[in-house]
């Protein structure tokens, strides 16, 4: 998680908002908005990356299941219908 540039940008943004509050460069409301926006970006980024990993795993699993179904279909014997006398 800490290897992403987005993660570090969000962390530094939250620290910037906190420092703005502490140095009276921003009001509490303004600084809180900066911090909240940074944290939302951080958690959304983390959620998206987690979802991407899960989606990749699901796609891999589906591909393996399709291959298993194809192999099973190839191994299944074909039953031929008998001709009926009329």
Secondary structure, DSSP 8 states (H G I E B T S, - for coil): -TT-HHHHHHHHHHHHHHHHHHTTSS-HHHHHHHHHHHHHHHHHHHHHHHHHHHHHHHHHHHHHHHHHHHHHHHHS----------
